Amino acid sequence: MFKFFAPPAPIERLPKNKIDSAYKKYRIQQFLSIYIGYAAYYLIRKNFAIGSPYFINELGFTKTQIGFIGSGLGIAYGLSKFIMGNVSDRCNPRYFMAAGLILSAFVNIAFGFTTSVTLLFVLMCLNGWFQGMGWPPCGRIMAHWYSNKERGTKMAWWNTAHNIGGGIIAPLAMFGVGALATWQAGVFYLPAIICILVALGIIFFARDTPQSVGLPPIEEYMNDYPENVDKKQIEENERELTTKEILFDYVLTNKFVWAIAIANIFVYLVRYGVMDWVPVYLTEVKGFDMESSSWSFFLFEFAAIPGTIIVGWISDKIFKGRRAPIGIICMIGVTAALFTYWTSTSVFLINLSVAMIGALIYGPVMLIGVAAIDYVPKKAAGTAAGFTGLFGYLGGSVMANVAIGYIVDNYGWNSGFTFMIGASVLASIFLAFTWNADTNSVRSQSKKAA
């Protein structure tokens, strides 16, 4: 089985006159594969939030129970993103990513047959583990097919897959509930079937490294080599690294990776604190019906698309690859929008603030992922991204479910919003530690520290 996942060896290079056209074709093919594939992952990751009001209203679950079940995803996903991220650095992403999507789809089908809180938690843990097989292969593909000078913008475009998948699930689920007669079919079965079909497409279209299809490394093709790097270092950058080298030479000894990982706790707490509780908060406190709250959920996701793209472009073009400055600006905006979402009674302002949070919070989410790849060699990209994800999900996402559910049940929504605003401020503080981080020097410093 492990041989099936092993990365393919480089093949003989194509003739020079075919390289440019082949590179352009494969880059589009790779991007679409991981874009559509990762959007599909979100169809079966965020659908439980859409189903939460049904569990509460029809099955009598409490918000604490919903938070407990939801925490299973954060715990397992955080661990999986790091552990499976390290595995993915030594795997062919086309099979690795597709396998995770298919397994997650089967778990979602099982959700629809389950009413036990304990069993739902176990299934959510399984779902989180398989979901952890999605981001790392995308990071590997991005690191190998897009160079440093374009990665912020390209990853900003790719990052909108979060929002396409997360935004589509609300209207898709509502359509499914109406067309298929049961809420389980609309929320769980229909998205799962779609994801299995998408996984087959990933197997057919995605590839591993440029060298595996007869093309030169991306640095050679784009003429985008790091400054003050000799030929030996360039060759070293193409060598598949061992687990020990990845962890102890480039990730765990890198202070900048640690800084963005801790920042990610608080970014994810705000992201999931808003996202996972929008349907419940708006129906319970603001008087929205299920259809209206679902469209607010849709606004949160789709407002992020232009916001993320603009943020990525700014980090590349204005801040020259420095990710922290624009990330901090985004978090300041998120803090203001959170306050409006909390205190406003106007339907227009509530929806506007939800959209603004979505437009701004995904910028730091994306930038932390880009920075993780920037700060390590590309053969360690999955592990570095998984490490930051471990903190984001095991810390931020779990607190967003368990802590906010508990706080709201016992102290009210005002305390819940105070908690999220404090997290937003802390995210800015930890991002500030990487304000002037230069990617080339960070990589060399982490190796020296080892």
C-alpha positions as CSV (number, residue, x, y, z in Angstrom):
1,M,0.0,0.0,0.0
2,F,2.8,2.4,0.8
3,K,4.4,1.7,-2.6
4,F,1.1,2.9,-4.1
5,F,1.5,6.2,-2.4
6,A,5.2,6.6,-3.1
7,P,6.2,9.6,-5.2
8,P,7.2,8.8,-8.8
9,A,10.8,9.0,-9.8
10,P,11.9,11.8,-12.3
11,I,11.8,10.8,-15.9
12,E,13.8,11.9,-18.9
13,R,13.4,15.6,-19.6
14,L,11.2,16.7,-22.5
15,P,12.7,18.5,-25.5
16,K,13.3,22.2,-24.9
17,N,10.7,23.2,-27.5
18,K,8.0,21.3,-25.6
19,I,8.8,22.4,-22.0
20,D,7.0,25.8,-22.0
21,S,3.7,24.5,-23.4
22,A,3.8,21.4,-21.2
23,Y,4.6,23.5,-18.1
24,K,1.7,25.8,-18.8
25,K,-0.7,22.9,-19.3
26,Y,0.4,21.1,-16.2
27,R,0.3,24.2,-14.0
28,I,-3.3,24.8,-14.9
29,Q,-4.1,21.1,-14.5
30,Q,-2.5,21.0,-11.1
31,F,-4.2,24.2,-9.9
32,L,-7.6,23.0,-10.9
33,S,-7.1,19.6,-9.4
34,I,-6.2,20.9,-5.9
35,Y,-8.7,23.8,-6.1
36,I,-11.7,21.7,-6.9
37,G,-10.4,18.9,-4.7
38,Y,-10.0,21.1,-1.6
39,A,-13.3,22.8,-2.2
40,A,-14.8,19.3,-2.1
41,Y,-13.1,18.6,1.2
42,Y,-15.0,21.6,2.7
43,L,-18.3,20.2,1.5
44,I,-17.9,17.4,4.0
45,R,-16.1,19.3,6.7
46,K,-18.4,22.2,7.3
47,N,-21.7,20.5,6.7
48,F,-22.1,19.5,10.3
49,A,-22.4,23.2,11.2
50,I,-25.4,23.4,8.8
51,G,-26.9,20.3,10.5
52,S,-26.4,21.6,14.0
53,P,-29.8,23.3,14.3
54,Y,-31.5,20.1,13.2
55,F,-29.6,18.1,15.9
56,I,-30.7,20.7,18.5
57,N,-34.3,21.2,17.4
58,E,-35.2,17.6,16.2
59,L,-32.9,15.4,18.4
60,G,-32.7,17.6,21.5
61,F,-28.9,18.1,21.6
62,T,-27.5,20.9,23.7
63,K,-25.0,23.4,22.5
64,T,-22.4,21.9,24.8
65,Q,-23.0,18.5,23.1
66,I,-22.8,20.1,19.6
67,G,-19.5,21.7,20.7
68,F,-18.2,18.4,22.1
69,I,-19.0,16.6,18.8
70,G,-17.5,19.4,16.7
71,S,-14.3,19.4,18.8
72,G,-13.6,15.9,17.5
73,L,-12.9,17.3,14.1
74,G,-10.5,19.9,15.5
75,I,-8.6,17.4,17.7
76,A,-8.2,14.8,15.0
77,Y,-7.7,17.2,12.1
78,G,-5.0,19.1,14.0
79,L,-3.0,15.9,14.8
80,S,-3.6,14.5,11.3
81,K,-2.6,17.6,9.5
82,F,0.8,17.5,11.2
83,I,1.3,13.7,11.1
84,M,-0.2,13.1,7.7
85,G,1.5,16.3,6.5
86,N,4.9,14.7,7.3
87,V,3.7,11.5,5.5
88,S,2.5,13.5,2.5
89,D,6.0,15.0,2.0
90,R,7.0,11.5,1.0
91,C,3.9,10.6,-1.0
92,N,2.4,11.2,-4.4
93,P,-0.2,13.9,-3.8
94,R,-2.7,12.7,-6.4
95,Y,-3.4,9.4,-4.6
96,F,-2.9,10.8,-1.1
97,M,-5.4,13.6,-1.5
98,A,-8.0,11.5,-3.3
99,A,-7.8,8.7,-0.6
100,G,-8.5,11.2,2.2
101,L,-11.5,12.6,0.3
102,I,-13.1,9.2,-0.3
103,L,-12.6,8.0,3.3
104,S,-14.1,11.3,4.6
105,A,-17.1,10.9,2.3
106,F,-17.8,7.4,3.7
107,V,-17.7,8.8,7.3
108,N,-20.2,11.5,6.3
109,I,-22.6,8.9,5.0
110,A,-22.4,7.3,8.4
111,F,-23.3,10.6,10.1
112,G,-26.8,10.4,8.7
113,F,-27.5,7.1,10.4
114,T,-26.3,8.2,13.9
115,T,-28.0,9.8,16.8
116,S,-25.6,8.9,19.6
117,V,-23.5,11.8,20.9
118,T,-20.6,9.4,21.7
119,L,-20.7,7.7,18.3
120,L,-21.0,11.1,16.5
121,F,-17.9,12.2,18.3
122,V,-16.0,9.1,17.2
123,L,-17.1,9.6,13.7
124,M,-16.1,13.3,13.8
125,C,-12.7,12.3,14.9
126,L,-12.4,9.9,12.0
127,N,-13.6,12.6,9.7
128,G,-11.0,15.0,11.1
129,W,-8.2,12.5,10.5
130,F,-9.1,11.9,6.9
131,Q,-9.7,15.6,6.4
132,G,-6.0,16.1,7.5
133,M,-5.0,14.4,4.2
134,G,-6.3,17.4,2.1
135,W,-4.1,20.4,2.8
136,P,-0.6,18.9,2.9
137,P,-0.6,17.4,-0.6
138,C,-1.9,20.8,-1.9
139,G,1.1,22.5,-0.1
140,R,3.5,20.0,-1.8
141,I,2.0,20.7,-5.2
142,M,2.1,24.5,-4.6
143,A,5.7,24.3,-3.5
144,H,6.8,22.4,-6.5
145,W,4.8,24.1,-9.3
146,Y,4.8,27.8,-8.2
147,S,7.9,29.8,-7.3
148,N,8.5,32.1,-4.4
149,K,7.8,35.4,-6.2
150,E,4.3,34.3,-7.3
151,R,3.3,31.9,-4.4
152,G,1.5,34.5,-2.3
153,T,-0.8,35.5,-5.2
154,K,-1.3,31.9,-6.5
155,M,-2.0,30.6,-3.0
156,A,-4.5,33.4,-2.4
157,W,-6.4,32.3,-5.5
158,W,-6.2,28.6,-4.4
159,N,-7.2,29.5,-0.8
160,T,-10.6,30.7,-2.1
161,A,-11.4,27.0,-2.5
162,H,-12.1,27.1,1.3
163,N,-14.8,29.6,0.6
164,I,-16.3,28.0,-2.5
165,G,-16.7,24.7,-0.7
166,G,-17.7,26.2,2.7
167,G,-20.1,28.6,1.0
168,I,-21.7,26.2,-1.4
169,I,-22.5,23.7,1.3
170,A,-25.3,25.9,2.8
171,P,-27.4,26.3,-0.3
172,L,-26.5,22.8,-1.5
173,A,-27.7,21.3,1.8
174,M,-30.9,23.4,1.7
175,F,-31.5,22.1,-1.9
176,G,-30.8,18.6,-0.8
177,V,-33.2,18.8,2.2
178,G,-36.0,20.0,-0.1
179,A,-35.3,17.6,-3.0
180,L,-34.4,14.5,-1.0
181,A,-37.1,14.8,1.7
182,T,-34.8,14.3,4.7
183,W,-32.2,16.6,6.3
184,Q,-29.7,13.8,6.6
185,A,-29.8,13.3,2.8
186,G,-29.3,17.0,2.1
187,V,-26.7,17.7,4.7
188,F,-24.6,14.5,4.6
189,Y,-25.4,12.0,1.7
190,L,-25.5,14.4,-1.3
191,P,-22.2,16.2,-0.4
192,A,-20.5,12.8,0.2
193,I,-21.5,11.4,-3.3
194,I,-20.2,14.6,-4.9
195,C,-16.9,14.3,-3.1
196,I,-16.3,10.7,-4.2
197,L,-16.7,11.8,-7.9
198,V,-14.3,14.7,-7.3
199,A,-11.7,12.3,-5.8
200,L,-11.8,10.2,-9.0
201,G,-11.1,13.4,-10.9
202,I,-8.0,14.1,-8.7
203,I,-6.6,10.7,-9.5
204,F,-7.0,11.2,-13.2
205,F,-5.7,14.8,-13.5
206,A,-3.2,15.6,-10.7
207,R,0.5,14.9,-10.8
208,D,3.5,15.0,-8.4
209,T,6.6,17.1,-9.2
210,P,7.5,18.7,-12.5
211,Q,10.5,16.3,-12.8
212,S,8.0,13.3,-12.6
213,V,6.5,14.4,-16.0
214,G,9.8,15.4,-17.7
215,L,10.0,19.0,-16.7
216,P,12.7,21.1,-15.0
217,P,12.3,22.3,-11.3
218,I,10.1,25.4,-11.0
219,E,13.1,27.6,-9.9
220,E,14.8,26.8,-13.2
221,Y,11.7,27.3,-15.3
222,M,10.8,30.6,-13.7
223,N,14.4,31.7,-13.2
224,D,13.5,32.4,-9.5
225,Y,16.4,31.2,-7.5
226,P,16.9,32.4,-3.9
227,E,19.6,35.0,-3.5
228,N,23.1,34.0,-2.5
229,V,22.4,30.3,-3.0
230,D,25.0,28.1,-4.8
231,K,24.5,25.2,-7.1
232,K,25.0,22.6,-4.3
233,Q,22.2,24.2,-2.3
234,I,19.9,24.2,-5.3
235,E,20.5,20.5,-5.8
236,E,20.0,19.9,-2.1
237,N,16.6,21.6,-2.4
238,E,15.5,18.9,-4.8
239,R,16.5,16.0,-2.6
240,E,13.7,14.1,-0.8
241,L,14.4,14.6,2.9
242,T,14.1,12.1,5.8
243,T,11.5,12.6,8.5
244,K,14.3,13.5,11.0
245,E,15.7,16.1,8.7
246,I,12.3,17.7,8.0
247,L,11.4,17.9,11.7
248,F,14.6,18.7,13.4
249,D,16.5,20.6,10.7
250,Y,13.8,22.8,9.3
251,V,10.5,22.8,11.3
252,L,10.8,22.3,15.1
253,T,14.0,24.4,15.3
254,N,12.5,27.3,13.3
255,K,11.4,30.2,15.7
256,F,9.3,31.9,12.9
257,V,7.4,28.7,12.2
258,W,6.6,28.6,16.0
259,A,5.5,32.2,16.0
260,I,3.0,31.7,13.1
261,A,1.8,28.4,14.6
262,I,0.9,30.1,17.9
263,A,-0.8,33.0,16.0
264,N,-2.7,30.4,14.1
265,I,-4.4,29.2,17.3
266,F,-6.1,32.6,17.7
267,V,-6.8,33.1,14.0
268,Y,-8.6,29.8,13.9
269,L,-10.4,30.4,17.1
270,V,-12.0,33.5,15.6
271,R,-12.6,31.9,12.2
272,Y,-14.4,28.8,13.6
273,G,-15.9,30.8,16.5
274,V,-17.8,32.8,13.9
275,M,-18.3,30.1,11.2
276,D,-19.4,27.2,13.3
277,W,-21.9,29.2,15.4
278,V,-23.4,31.5,12.7
279,P,-26.6,29.3,12.2
280,V,-27.1,28.9,16.0
281,Y,-26.4,32.5,17.0
282,L,-28.4,34.1,14.3
283,T,-31.5,31.9,14.8
284,E,-31.3,32.0,18.6
285,V,-30.3,35.6,19.3
286,K,-30.9,37.7,16.2
287,G,-34.3,36.1,15.2
288,F,-33.2,34.8,11.8
289,D,-34.9,31.7,10.3
290,M,-32.9,28.8,9.1
291,E,-32.9,29.9,5.4
292,S,-31.7,33.5,6.4
293,S,-29.0,32.2,8.6
294,S,-27.8,29.8,5.9
295,W,-27.5,32.7,3.5
296,S,-25.5,34.7,6.1
297,F,-23.2,31.6,6.3
298,F,-22.9,31.9,2.5
299,L,-22.0,35.5,2.7
300,F,-19.2,34.8,5.3
301,E,-17.6,32.3,2.9
302,F,-18.0,34.2,-0.4
303,A,-16.9,37.6,0.9
304,A,-13.6,35.9,1.6
305,I,-12.9,35.3,-2.1
306,P,-12.0,38.9,-3.2
307,G,-10.6,39.6,0.3
308,T,-8.1,36.7,0.2
309,I,-7.0,37.4,-3.4
310,I,-6.3,41.1,-2.6
311,V,-4.4,40.2,0.6
312,G,-2.2,37.7,-1.3
313,W,-1.4,40.2,-4.0
314,I,-0.5,42.9,-1.4
315,S,1.8,40.5,0.4
316,D,3.6,39.7,-2.8
317,K,3.7,43.1,-4.5
318,I,3.6,45.7,-1.8
319,F,5.3,43.9,1.1
320,K,7.6,41.9,-1.2
321,G,6.9,38.5,0.3
322,R,6.5,39.6,3.9
323,R,3.2,38.1,5.2
324,A,2.9,39.6,8.7
325,P,2.1,43.3,8.0
326,I,-1.1,42.7,5.9
327,G,-2.0,39.9,8.2
328,I,-2.1,42.2,11.2
329,I,-4.1,44.8,9.3
330,C,-6.7,42.1,8.5
331,M,-6.9,41.1,12.2
332,I,-7.5,44.7,13.3
333,G,-10.4,44.8,10.8
334,V,-11.7,41.5,12.1
335,T,-11.8,42.9,15.6
336,A,-14.0,45.9,14.5
337,A,-16.3,43.6,12.5
338,L,-16.7,41.2,15.4
339,F,-17.9,44.1,17.6
340,T,-20.5,45.2,15.1
341,Y,-21.7,41.6,14.6
342,W,-22.1,41.3,18.3
343,T,-23.8,44.6,19.1
344,S,-25.9,45.5,16.0
345,T,-29.6,44.9,15.7
346,S,-29.8,45.9,12.0
347,V,-30.1,42.9,9.6
348,F,-28.1,44.8,7.0
349,L,-25.2,45.6,9.5
350,I,-25.2,42.0,10.9
351,N,-24.9,40.5,7.4
352,L,-22.3,43.2,6.4
353,S,-20.2,42.5,9.5
354,V,-20.4,38.7,8.9
355,A,-19.2,39.3,5.3
356,M,-16.4,41.6,6.5
357,I,-15.2,39.0,9.0
358,G,-15.2,36.4,6.2
359,A,-13.4,38.8,3.9
360,L,-10.7,39.6,6.4
361,I,-10.1,36.4,8.5
362,Y,-9.2,34.2,5.5
363,G,-6.3,36.5,4.7
364,P,-4.3,35.6,7.8
365,V,-5.4,31.9,7.4
366,M,-3.9,31.9,3.9
367,L,-0.8,34.0,4.8
368,I,0.1,31.6,7.7
369,G,0.0,28.7,5.2
370,V,2.1,30.6,2.7
371,A,4.6,31.6,5.3
372,A,4.9,28.0,6.5
373,I,5.9,27.0,3.0
374,D,8.2,30.0,2.6
375,Y,10.1,29.4,5.8
376,V,11.2,25.8,4.9
377,P,12.6,23.9,1.8
378,K,9.8,22.7,-0.5
379,K,10.4,19.1,0.4
380,A,9.3,20.0,4.0
381,A,6.3,22.1,2.9
382,G,3.6,19.6,4.0
383,T,5.1,19.2,7.4
384,A,5.5,22.9,8.1
385,A,1.9,23.6,6.9
386,G,0.7,20.6,9.0
387,F,2.6,22.0,12.1
388,T,0.8,25.3,11.9
389,G,-2.4,23.5,11.2
390,L,-1.9,21.3,14.3
391,F,-1.9,24.5,16.5
392,G,-4.8,26.1,14.6
393,Y,-7.1,23.1,14.8
394,L,-6.0,21.5,18.1
395,G,-5.9,24.9,19.8
396,G,-8.1,27.3,17.9
397,S,-10.8,25.1,16.4
398,V,-11.3,23.0,19.5
399,M,-11.6,26.1,21.7
400,A,-14.1,27.5,19.2
401,N,-16.3,24.5,19.6
402,V,-15.8,23.4,23.2
403,A,-14.9,26.6,25.0
404,I,-17.4,28.9,23.2
405,G,-20.2,26.3,23.5
406,Y,-19.5,26.0,27.3
407,I,-19.1,29.8,27.7
408,V,-22.3,30.6,25.9
409,D,-24.3,27.9,27.8
410,N,-23.1,29.1,31.2
411,Y,-22.3,32.9,30.8
412,G,-24.1,34.0,27.6
413,W,-23.2,35.2,24.2
414,N,-21.6,38.5,25.4
415,S,-18.9,36.5,27.1
416,G,-18.4,34.4,24.0
417,F,-17.8,37.5,21.9
418,T,-15.4,39.0,24.5
419,F,-13.5,35.7,24.3
420,M,-13.2,36.0,20.4
421,I,-12.2,39.6,20.4
422,G,-9.4,38.8,22.9
423,A,-8.2,36.1,20.5
424,S,-8.2,38.5,17.6
425,V,-5.8,40.8,19.5
426,L,-3.5,38.0,20.5
427,A,-3.3,36.8,16.8
428,S,-2.0,40.2,15.8
429,I,0.6,40.2,18.6
430,F,2.1,36.8,17.5
431,L,2.1,37.7,13.8
432,A,4.1,40.8,14.7
433,F,7.0,38.5,15.8
434,T,7.5,37.8,12.0
435,W,7.1,41.3,10.8
436,N,10.5,41.5,9.1
437,A,11.1,37.8,8.5
438,D,13.0,37.2,5.2
439,T,12.3,33.7,3.8
440,N,15.9,33.0,2.6
441,S,17.5,33.8,5.8
442,V,14.9,32.0,7.9
443,R,15.5,28.8,6.0
444,S,19.3,29.0,6.5
445,Q,18.9,29.9,10.2
446,S,16.7,26.9,10.9
447,K,19.3,24.6,9.3
448,K,22.1,26.2,11.3
449,A,20.2,26.0,14.5
450,A,19.9,22.2,14.0
